[in-house]
Amino acid sequence: MAGFSDRADAPVEVEVVPHPALMVLFDLGDQPLVVDDGSGQQRRGSVTAGLAPPHGARGRGQAGSSVCLQVRLSPVVAYAVLSGAPELSGAVTTLDDLWGRDAARVQEQLRAARSWDDRFAIVEVALVRRHDASRAVDAEVAFCWRRMVASRGQVRVERLAAEVGWSRKRLWARFRSQIGLTPKRAAQLIRFDSAAHRLAAGHSAAATAADSGYADQSHLHREVMTFTGATPATVASAPFLAVDDVAWPARAG
């Protein structure tokens, strides 16, 4: 979890960069946050965003003060917490649609809290309360996801299927139904995320391609375009990436 607050004299627009975690955004500002899902539909207030939202997904903040609390949930956890994670592979959805009245109650508690520590505690309790153990993902699917993350997306699906003792077809079907993406697409997303952060840290496209497991710089360019519709140079300057090592410092380790 990370807390953000800012004051702007004019409306602010920030593009959403795909990330290998589902995002839950609690909007605590005076003016409602507007999120464009990339297909022309707009959502207001607290929202969730899937693993790979469409090109053009962006958040728009009004002039004045803005405050939000962002949670990144592993899809392995989100499957049991959001009760709709498989349908959120790329969707932007209001938290009200997923949690009903519970979303409003959590929102009220967060607005009444006096510190960020109190807010983090409130959200943690809410996530634990919403966790449905009966919706836990298969142990094999969780294992494959962890292996993908540990390898930065550079592990073959066939190898994963062999390691868990499943056929490639079964792994493909179970992974897709519980994570929201196919194993191949999930590995590509994780690899893209690693590359995007290297670009944001100032590494060249050529070095990033070599270090991230791409065949060459052109391959990296195509993958970045696939996930964002933008060039590697544009993605490297994205505000969401620039604040990651501050908001989630564990990444540096």
Salt bridges, closest charged atoms under 4 A:
GLU13 OE2 - ARG58 NH1 2.64
GLU13 OE1 - ARG60 NE 2.66
GLU15 OE2 - ARG58 NH2 3.36
ASP36 OD2 - ARG60 NH1 3.74
ASP102 OD1 - ARG105 NH2 3.59
ASP102 OD1 - ARG129 NH2 3.02
ASP102 OD2 - ARG130 NH1 3.51
ASP138 OD2 - ARG174 NE 2.78
GLU158 OE1 - ARG156 NE 3.87
GLU158 OE2 - ARG168 NE 3.13
GLU163 OE2 - ARG147 NH2 2.97
GLU163 OE2 - ARG159 NE 3.20
ASP193 OD1 - HIS19 NE2 3.91
ASP193 OD1 - HIS197 ND1 3.28
ASP193 OD2 - ARG251 NH2 3.32
ASP211 OD2 - ARG198 NH1 3.55
GLU223 OE1 - ARG191 NH2 3.41
ASP244 OD1 - ARG72 NH2 3.12
ASP244 OD2 - HIS197 NE2 2.61
